[in-house]
């Protein structure tokens, strides 16, 4: 008796319908019908379930040889499934490795390509959209304009490399940009505000004691250019590639240091100059109230006179190309010192035998310029007399005495007009 007959016999003996058997095996009635008709045979798991339903052993359903064959078939299927799972697992791991390796190589190539496609240039802002964070720029090397789009969180820097807000940018500003060229959509890597056009260029500083009431920059500069007395000043003019500085303070009373700021690619992104001025005056000789004036291109600004103070400003100068830095920032440290100046210099000349051979009195710079010691002079005793106060008997006299050999030098304070004093020197020669 074969399997299909055994299934039908066992079902009939137990008074079960095909549907009842199918329900317990969770298959269709047609599946049971095909088993009993010999069209298909159940697998080993279905055989085990049938044995439970019929309350018999698997051997009661089919012969032992058939059972062994089904078991071997099932084992082969299980082994094949395990083999397939192993192959799929290894393939999946290998695929992940290859994908990671490909991504790493591609990323390296993109980084290398990004470095090669990174450019930097000066640019002028032609238009700006503060709402959408975008600017239209022109560059020296392109006939067309580009639109750069920013995010509200993007960092923009001034030429001190300190972050600033986007709304500080303006039309006509000169910027330095570093970007990657991706077709027509540049990717911005860095933006630095190099020059911001200023309408208030600081030209210099003046200390005025001549009593004149200057109202305009041109009026004051005209008197400076005409060497008007009673003015101490420092002014500067700049053109691309050159500068013009004018001052009438003592050489030792002016110190100046100019510095440049550079980008990573050695483009100038800023120019700065630190200037320290020391102005001397004799209060007793003043005939008018002195004034400290900042000289701007379009106006004069009067400042309070104190011992020391600092002023900052910038100067926008002419340039041959609008795509180069043309603004220099200044720091003026102005020191104003009240002092005395000599009234007379007495010179006593001695020969090699220590004998006095000549006496001379010098009263001003002209006398010092024209003075010459005698040929026999070996050294001189120089007495510099100072007087404080301007009305007798309020004069206070004091002096400094120096022993000078030919070529020796001493520093002295010299009176100028309107109470001004200049630091100068007397050289015994």
C-alpha positions as CSV (number, residue, x, y, z in Angstrom):
1,X,0.0,0.0,0.0
2,X,1.4,3.4,-0.9
3,X,1.4,6.7,0.9
4,X,-1.8,8.2,-0.6
5,X,-3.8,5.1,0.2
6,X,-2.5,5.0,3.8
7,X,-3.5,8.7,4.3
8,X,-7.0,8.0,3.0
9,X,-7.3,4.8,5.1
10,X,-6.2,6.4,8.3
11,X,-8.5,9.4,7.8
12,X,-11.5,7.1,7.1
13,X,-10.7,4.8,10.1
14,X,-10.8,7.9,12.3
15,X,-14.0,9.2,10.8
16,X,-12.3,12.5,9.7
17,X,-13.2,14.5,6.6
18,X,-10.6,16.0,4.3
19,X,-11.6,19.5,5.5
20,X,-11.1,18.5,9.2
21,X,-7.6,17.2,8.5
22,X,-6.8,20.3,6.4
23,X,-7.9,22.6,9.2
24,X,-5.5,20.9,11.7
25,X,-2.6,21.0,9.3
26,X,-3.4,24.6,8.3
27,X,-3.6,23.7,4.6
28,X,-6.5,23.6,2.1
29,X,-8.9,20.7,1.5
30,X,-7.6,20.5,-2.0
31,X,-4.1,19.8,-0.7
32,X,-5.4,16.8,1.3
33,X,-7.3,15.6,-1.8
34,X,-4.1,15.8,-4.0
35,X,-2.2,13.8,-1.3
36,X,-4.9,11.0,-1.3
37,X,-5.1,11.0,-5.1
38,X,-1.4,10.5,-5.4
39,X,-0.9,13.7,-7.3
40,X,1.5,15.1,-4.7
41,X,3.1,13.7,-1.5
42,X,3.5,15.6,1.8
43,X,7.0,16.7,2.9
44,X,8.5,15.3,6.1
45,X,7.1,18.0,8.4
46,X,3.6,17.5,7.0
47,X,4.1,13.7,7.6
48,X,4.9,14.4,11.3
49,X,1.8,16.6,11.6
50,X,-0.4,13.9,9.9
51,X,1.0,11.3,12.4
52,X,-0.2,13.5,15.2
53,X,-3.6,14.0,13.7
54,X,-4.1,10.3,13.1
55,X,-2.5,9.3,16.4
56,X,-0.1,6.9,14.7
57,X,3.6,6.7,13.8
58,X,5.0,7.9,10.6
59,X,5.8,4.3,9.6
60,X,2.0,3.7,9.5
61,X,1.7,6.3,6.8
62,X,4.4,5.0,4.4
63,X,7.1,2.5,4.1
64,X,10.5,2.9,6.0
65,X,12.5,3.3,2.7
66,X,10.3,6.1,1.6
67,X,10.7,7.8,5.0
68,X,14.5,7.5,4.7
69,X,14.4,9.0,1.2
70,X,12.2,11.9,2.4
71,X,14.6,12.5,5.4
72,X,17.6,12.6,3.2
73,X,15.9,14.9,0.8
74,X,14.9,17.2,3.7
75,X,18.5,17.1,5.0
76,X,19.9,18.0,1.6
77,X,17.4,20.9,1.4
78,X,18.5,22.1,4.8
79,X,22.2,21.9,3.9
80,X,21.6,23.7,0.7
81,X,19.7,26.5,2.5
82,X,22.5,26.9,5.0
83,X,25.0,27.0,2.2
84,X,23.0,29.7,0.4
85,X,22.7,31.7,3.7
86,X,26.5,31.5,4.2
87,X,27.2,32.5,0.6
88,X,24.7,35.4,0.9
89,X,26.2,36.6,4.2
90,X,29.8,36.5,2.8
91,X,28.6,38.3,-0.3
92,X,26.9,41.0,1.7
93,X,29.9,41.6,3.9
94,X,32.1,41.7,0.8
95,X,29.7,44.2,-0.8
96,X,29.8,46.4,2.2
97,X,33.6,46.4,2.2
98,X,33.8,47.2,-1.5
99,X,31.2,50.0,-1.1
100,X,33.2,51.5,1.8
101,X,36.4,51.3,-0.1
102,X,34.8,52.9,-3.2
103,X,33.4,55.7,-1.0
104,X,36.8,56.4,0.6
105,X,38.6,56.5,-2.7
106,X,35.9,58.7,-4.2
107,X,36.0,61.1,-1.2
108,X,39.8,61.4,-1.5
109,X,39.4,62.2,-5.2
110,X,36.8,64.8,-4.5
111,X,39.0,66.3,-1.8
112,X,41.9,66.5,-4.2
113,X,39.6,67.9,-6.9
114,X,38.3,70.5,-4.4
115,X,41.8,71.6,-3.6
116,X,42.7,71.9,-7.3
117,X,39.4,73.8,-8.0
118,X,39.8,76.3,-5.1
119,X,40.5,79.8,-6.2
120,X,40.9,83.2,-4.4
121,X,40.5,86.7,-5.7
122,X,39.5,90.3,-4.9
123,X,36.0,91.2,-5.8
124,X,33.8,94.3,-5.8
125,X,30.2,94.0,-4.5
126,X,28.0,95.3,-7.3
127,X,24.6,94.5,-5.6
128,X,23.5,93.0,-2.4
129,X,20.3,91.3,-1.1
130,X,20.1,91.5,2.7
131,X,16.9,89.4,2.9
132,X,18.1,86.4,0.9
133,X,21.8,86.7,1.9
134,X,23.2,87.0,-1.6
135,X,25.6,89.4,-3.3
136,X,26.5,90.1,-6.9
137,X,30.2,90.5,-7.5
138,X,32.6,91.4,-10.3
139,X,36.2,90.4,-10.4
140,X,39.3,91.7,-12.2
141,X,39.6,88.6,-14.3
142,X,36.0,88.1,-15.5
143,X,33.8,90.1,-17.8
144,X,30.7,88.7,-16.2
145,X,29.3,89.0,-12.7
146,X,28.6,86.2,-10.3
147,X,26.0,85.7,-7.6
148,X,27.1,84.3,-4.3
149,X,24.5,82.8,-2.0
150,X,25.2,82.7,1.8
151,X,23.4,81.1,4.7
152,X,22.5,83.3,7.6
153,X,25.0,81.3,9.7
154,X,27.9,81.7,7.3
155,X,30.9,83.5,8.8
156,X,32.2,86.7,7.2
157,X,35.4,88.4,8.5
158,X,36.9,91.8,8.6
159,X,40.5,92.2,7.7
160,X,41.4,91.5,11.4
161,X,39.9,88.1,10.8
162,X,37.2,88.8,13.3
163,X,33.7,87.6,12.4
164,X,31.2,90.3,11.3
165,X,27.6,90.2,10.3
166,X,26.4,90.0,6.7
167,X,24.6,93.3,6.9
168,X,27.9,95.1,7.4
169,X,28.7,94.4,3.7
170,X,27.8,97.1,1.3
171,X,27.8,98.0,-2.4
172,X,31.3,99.0,-3.7
173,X,33.0,97.2,-0.9
174,X,36.2,95.3,-1.8
175,X,36.2,91.7,-0.5
176,X,38.6,88.8,-0.7
177,X,36.9,85.5,-1.4
178,X,38.1,81.9,-1.5
179,X,35.8,79.6,-3.4
180,X,35.5,76.3,-5.3
181,X,34.3,76.5,-8.8
182,X,31.4,74.1,-9.5
183,X,30.1,74.9,-12.9
184,X,28.1,78.2,-12.5
185,X,27.6,77.8,-8.8
186,X,30.7,78.7,-6.8
187,X,30.9,77.3,-3.3
188,X,32.2,79.9,-0.9
189,X,35.0,78.9,1.5
190,X,36.0,82.2,3.0
191,X,34.9,85.9,2.7
192,X,37.0,88.8,4.1
193,X,35.9,92.5,4.0
194,X,39.1,94.2,2.8
195,X,38.0,97.8,2.1
196,X,34.9,99.6,3.0
197,X,34.5,102.8,1.2
198,X,34.6,105.6,3.8
199,X,33.4,109.2,3.3
200,X,35.3,110.3,6.3
201,X,39.0,109.9,5.6
202,X,41.3,110.9,8.4
203,X,44.1,113.0,7.0
204,X,46.0,113.9,10.2
205,X,46.2,115.9,13.4
206,X,46.9,119.5,14.2
207,X,47.7,121.5,17.4
208,X,46.8,125.2,16.7
209,X,47.9,128.1,19.0
210,X,47.8,131.0,16.6
211,X,44.3,132.1,17.5
212,X,42.8,131.5,14.0
213,X,39.3,130.1,13.9
214,X,39.5,127.4,11.2
215,X,36.2,126.2,9.9
216,X,37.1,124.0,6.9
217,X,39.7,121.4,6.1
218,X,40.9,123.4,3.1
219,X,41.5,126.5,5.1
220,X,43.7,124.7,7.6
221,X,45.6,122.7,4.9
222,X,46.2,126.0,3.0
223,X,47.9,127.5,6.1
224,X,49.8,124.3,6.7
225,X,51.1,124.3,3.1
226,X,52.0,128.0,3.4
227,X,54.0,127.3,6.6
228,X,51.7,129.4,8.8
229,X,53.1,129.8,12.3
230,X,51.4,128.6,15.4
231,X,50.5,125.1,14.0
232,X,52.0,121.8,14.9
233,X,50.7,119.1,12.5
234,X,51.0,115.7,11.0
235,X,49.2,114.9,7.7
236,X,49.4,112.1,5.2
237,X,48.3,111.6,1.6
238,X,48.4,108.2,-0.1
239,X,48.3,107.1,-3.7
240,X,48.7,103.5,-4.9
241,X,52.4,102.6,-4.6
242,X,53.4,105.8,-2.8
243,X,52.6,108.0,0.2
244,X,53.2,111.6,1.1
245,X,53.7,112.5,4.8
246,X,54.1,116.0,6.1
247,X,54.8,117.2,9.7
248,X,56.7,119.9,11.5
249,X,57.3,118.2,14.8
250,X,60.8,117.2,16.0
251,X,62.1,114.0,14.4
252,X,62.2,112.3,17.7
253,X,58.7,113.4,18.5
254,X,57.2,111.3,15.7
255,X,57.2,107.5,15.5
256,X,55.4,105.6,12.8
257,X,55.0,101.9,12.0
258,X,53.2,100.6,9.0
259,X,51.9,97.0,8.9
260,X,50.2,94.8,6.3
261,X,47.8,92.0,6.8
262,X,47.9,89.1,4.3
263,X,45.6,86.2,3.3
264,X,46.8,82.6,3.3
265,X,47.8,83.2,-0.4
266,X,49.7,86.4,0.4
267,X,47.1,88.8,-0.9
268,X,46.9,92.1,1.0
269,X,43.7,92.2,3.0
270,X,44.5,95.2,5.2
271,X,46.9,98.0,5.8
272,X,47.4,99.8,9.1
273,X,49.7,102.5,10.5
274,X,50.4,103.2,14.2
275,X,51.6,106.8,14.7
276,X,52.7,108.4,18.0
277,X,53.0,112.2,18.2
278,X,54.4,114.2,21.1
279,X,53.5,117.9,21.0
280,X,55.3,120.4,23.4
281,X,54.2,123.9,24.4
282,X,55.1,126.5,27.0
283,X,52.0,127.6,28.9
284,X,53.6,130.9,29.9
285,X,54.2,131.9,26.3
286,X,50.7,131.1,25.0
287,X,48.8,134.1,23.7
288,X,45.7,132.1,22.6
289,X,43.8,129.1,23.8
290,X,45.3,126.1,21.9
291,X,43.1,123.7,19.9
292,X,43.6,120.0,19.1
293,X,42.0,119.3,15.7
294,X,41.5,116.0,13.8
295,X,41.7,116.8,10.1
296,X,39.2,114.8,8.1
297,X,38.8,115.1,4.3
298,X,35.4,116.8,4.6
299,X,35.5,118.4,8.1
300,X,37.4,119.4,11.1
301,X,36.8,117.8,14.5
302,X,37.9,119.6,17.6
303,X,39.0,117.5,20.5
304,X,39.6,118.1,24.2
305,X,43.2,118.7,25.1
306,X,44.4,116.1,27.6
307,X,47.8,114.6,28.4
308,X,47.5,111.5,26.2
309,X,44.7,110.1,24.1
310,X,44.2,107.8,21.1
311,X,42.3,108.4,17.9
312,X,41.5,105.9,15.2
313,X,40.4,106.4,11.6
314,X,40.9,105.4,8.1
315,X,41.9,106.9,4.8
316,X,40.6,105.8,1.4
317,X,43.1,106.7,-1.3
318,X,43.1,106.7,-5.1
319,X,44.1,103.5,-6.9
320,X,44.7,102.5,-10.5
321,X,42.6,99.3,-10.0
322,X,39.4,99.0,-7.9
323,X,40.3,95.4,-7.2
324,X,43.2,96.2,-4.9
325,X,43.3,97.3,-1.3
326,X,43.0,101.1,-1.1
327,X,42.1,101.8,2.6
328,X,44.6,102.3,5.3
329,X,43.6,102.4,9.0
330,X,45.3,104.7,11.5
331,X,45.9,104.8,15.2
332,X,47.1,108.2,16.4
333,X,48.5,108.3,19.9
334,X,48.7,112.0,20.7
335,X,50.8,113.1,23.7
336,X,50.6,116.8,24.7
337,X,53.3,118.0,27.1
338,X,53.7,121.3,28.9
339,X,57.4,122.2,29.1
340,X,60.0,125.0,29.2
341,X,62.4,126.2,26.5
342,X,65.8,127.8,26.8
343,X,66.1,131.6,26.8
344,X,69.8,131.7,26.2
345,X,72.8,129.4,25.7
346,X,76.1,130.5,27.2
347,X,79.2,128.9,25.7
348,X,82.6,129.2,27.4
349,X,85.4,127.8,25.2
350,X,88.7,126.5,26.7
351,X,92.0,125.5,25.1
352,X,94.2,122.6,25.9
353,X,95.7,124.5,28.8
354,X,92.3,125.0,30.3
355,X,92.4,128.7,29.6
356,X,89.1,130.5,28.8
357,X,89.6,131.8,25.2
358,X,86.0,132.8,24.1
359,X,82.5,133.5,25.4
360,X,79.4,133.4,23.2
361,X,75.6,133.9,23.9
362,X,73.1,132.1,21.6
363,X,69.5,133.4,21.7
364,X,67.8,131.4,19.0
365,X,68.1,128.8,16.3
366,X,69.8,131.2,13.9
367,X,72.5,131.9,16.4
368,X,73.1,128.1,16.9
369,X,73.2,127.5,13.1
370,X,75.8,130.3,12.6
371,X,78.0,129.4,15.7
372,X,81.5,128.0,15.2
373,X,84.1,127.4,17.9
374,X,87.6,128.8,17.5
375,X,90.4,126.6,16.2
376,X,92.2,126.6,19.5
377,X,89.2,125.3,21.4
378,X,89.5,121.9,23.1
379,X,86.3,121.8,25.0
380,X,83.5,124.1,26.2
381,X,81.3,124.6,29.3
382,X,77.8,125.1,27.9
383,X,75.2,126.6,30.2
384,X,71.5,126.5,29.1
385,X,69.3,129.0,30.9
386,X,65.6,128.5,31.3
387,X,63.0,131.0,32.7
388,X,59.5,130.1,33.9
389,X,56.8,132.7,34.0
390,X,56.3,135.6,31.6
391,X,56.2,138.7,33.8
392,X,58.8,140.0,36.3
393,X,59.2,139.3,39.2
394,X,57.5,136.0,38.5
395,X,60.4,134.7,36.5
396,X,61.9,131.5,37.9
397,X,65.4,130.9,36.6
398,X,67.1,127.5,36.3
399,X,69.9,126.2,34.1
400,X,71.6,123.0,33.0
401,X,75.4,122.9,32.6
402,X,77.3,120.5,30.2
403,X,81.0,119.9,29.4
404,X,81.2,119.3,25.6
405,X,84.1,118.3,23.4
406,X,84.0,118.8,19.7
407,X,81.3,116.7,18.2
408,X,79.3,116.2,21.4
409,X,75.5,116.7,21.3
410,X,72.9,117.8,23.9
411,X,69.1,117.8,23.7
412,X,67.4,121.2,24.3
413,X,63.9,122.7,24.1
414,X,63.5,125.5,21.7
415,X,60.8,128.2,21.6
416,X,58.7,128.7,18.5
417,X,56.0,131.3,18.0
418,X,52.7,131.3,19.8
419,X,54.0,129.3,22.8
420,X,55.0,126.2,20.8
421,X,58.1,124.3,21.7
422,X,60.2,121.9,19.7
423,X,62.6,119.3,20.9
424,X,65.9,119.9,19.1
425,X,69.6,119.5,19.8
426,X,72.8,121.5,20.0
427,X,76.0,120.0,18.5
428,X,79.3,121.5,19.6
429,X,81.2,121.8,16.3
